[in-house]
Amino acid sequence: MEREDWNQRYAAEELIWTAKANRFLMEETADLAPGSALDMATGEGRNAVWLAEQGWLVRAVDFSDVALAKARRLALVRNVHEAIDFREADLRTYALEAHRFDLVALIYLQIPQVELLPILVRAARAVAPGGTFLLVGHDSDNLAHGYGGPQRAEMLYTAEQVVAALGDELVIEKASRVERPVETPDGIRVALDCLVRAKRL
């Protein structure tokens, strides 16, 4: 989906996702001291806002200006707007400073593999010494065995693929398929996600 596709999807007044931060982001950053954070593909800003509430100074990037407008409103309502630098940019061409952020988070950036891999390389390079890289996305097994998510195989990936893309840039701390319970009208369903956490020494 391109920028205008996402703008149309985000056009509704209400949030299309929950305002609550991703559960894995909350769990995996609980032991980190707040510093500078990069939230890539921030969407409506739920993760950036939560990080700011924990004391992080956040740069939140997305190519949908409609989503960013909603993210700014959420940050204002939650009184953390001064801690978040929202930037409209396409991650496929967005240049990142090397060794800049204490936390680099990619939460459900679901784009074709050929476009994702260069982004992963730049994201890994942006992690500061002692900093953390965190990726959460829909796992390739979710298509046949999980709930929801993109229904195109090329939009899904595995922890092994992400680790391979990171190369020797970072030290891998976690790389696995994880289960995420989802509340639906038919009861709890289970989505299968890919989770990779890494650190720069």
N, C-alpha and C positions, 0 to 999 in steps of 0.2 A: 504494500500500500504506500502511495506517495503522500506528500504533504497535504494536498487538497482532500484526499480520501480521509485522512485522519481529522482534518478540520471539520469535515461533514459529520464524522462519527462523534466528535467532541462537541458539536453544536448545541446539543441539548443543555438546558439550563442546569439540570442536576448533574451530579458526578456520574460518569458511566462506570467507574470503578468505585470501590469503597474509599472512604477517607482514612481508613486505618492502614498503617504501614504494613508492608509485606512481613509475614511472620518470620521468615528466614533472615531477613535483614535485621530485625530486632534481636533475634537469637544470636546471630553471628557477630554482631557488633557490641553486644552487652559487656564484653570484657575489654573494650577498647577505650582509651582515653580520648575525649573529643579533640579534634583538630580541624584541619581543612578536609572537606569532602567534595567529591564530584559525583553527582547523580546523573547518569547518562540515560537519555530517553525518559525524562522525568514525568512526561504526561501531565496529569492533573496535580502533580506535586505532592502526593501523599507521603512518599518516602523522604523527599527533601524536607518537608515540614516536620516530620517526626525527628529526623536527624538534627534539625535546628533546635527543636525542643530539648534535645539531649545535650546541647551545648556546642554542636558542630557549626562551623562556618561553611556554607554550602554553595557550590556553583551547580545550578540545575539547568541542564541543556535539553532542548527538544526542538524539532523543526515545525511543530504545529503552533502557530501563534494563538489559535483558539484555546488549545490546551493550556498554554502558558498563561493566558488571561485568567483561566479558572484556577490555575496553581497560585497565581499572585493573590487572588481573592481568598483562597484557603489560607495562605500564609498570613494575610492581613487579619482574618478572623481569629486565627490562632496566635496572633501577636508575635510572629517570628519573621516578619517580612524584612526586617533590617539585617537578618542573619543569612539571607538567601540572595544570591546573585543569579537571577534568571537570564538565560541567554537563548535566543532563537538561532539555531544552527542545525545543519544536516550532519549527523555523525559520520556519514560516509566521506565527508570532505573536511570535517572540523579538525584543525590542528591543535594538539595538546602540548603543553609545556612538559618537558621531561622532568621526572622526579619531583613533581609539584604537590601532589595531594596525599594526605595521610590515609584517606580511604577513597577508593574508586569503586563505584557500584554500578553494575549493569543488571537491572531487574526487569526481566521479560522484554529484552530487546530482540524481537522475533523478526529477523530479516533473512533473506537467502544466504546460505553459507558463504558463497563467493563474495558477498558484501560484508558479512560479519567478520571474517578472519582478519582483514586489515584493521578493523576497528579494535579488535582484541589486542593486536600488537601495539597500537598506539595507547590503548587504555593501560596495558601492563607497564609501558614505558613511563606513564604519567604517575605511577606510584612512587611516593617519596621513600627514602631510606627508613626502614622500620615500619613502613605503611602496609596497608592491607588492600588486596583486590578481592572483590566479591561478585560473583555472577550467579544469578538464578534465572532459569529459563525453562520452557517446556521441553521435556526430554523426548527423544525420538520414539521411545516405547509408548509414549502417551497416546500416539495416534491409534494404536491397536488395543492398548490395554488400560488407558486412563480416561479421564473425563475432561472435556473442553479443550481449549487451546486451538492453535492453527491446525487446519486439516490438510496441509501440504507438507510432505516429508522434508522438502528442502528448507523449510522454515524452522525445523526442529534440529536438535543436536544432542550430543552426549558429553559427559564429563571428559571422556578420553579425547574427544576432538578438541575441546577447549584447552586441555592441558597441552596437547600437541601444538596448538597455535601459540600458546604462551612461550614455548621453547624453554630456554635457560634464563629467561628474564627474571623469574620469581621462583620462590620455594613453595611448592604445593603443600598446603596443610590439610585440605579436604577436597575430595573429588569423587562424587557419587550421585546415584539416582536417589531421590528422596520422595516420600509420599506427602501429599498435601490434601487433607480433607476439605471438601467443598460442600456447603449447604445448598441443596436444591429443593424444588417443590416435591420431589420424589424421595427425599431423604439425603443422607450423607453419601456423596460419591468421592472417589479418590482420584486426584490428578497426580501424574508422575512428572516430577521436575528434575532438572539437572542443577547441581550445586557445586560450585568450585570456589574455594577460598585459598588465597595464596598471600605470601608476604615477601617484601623486599628486605633483605638483611642489612 
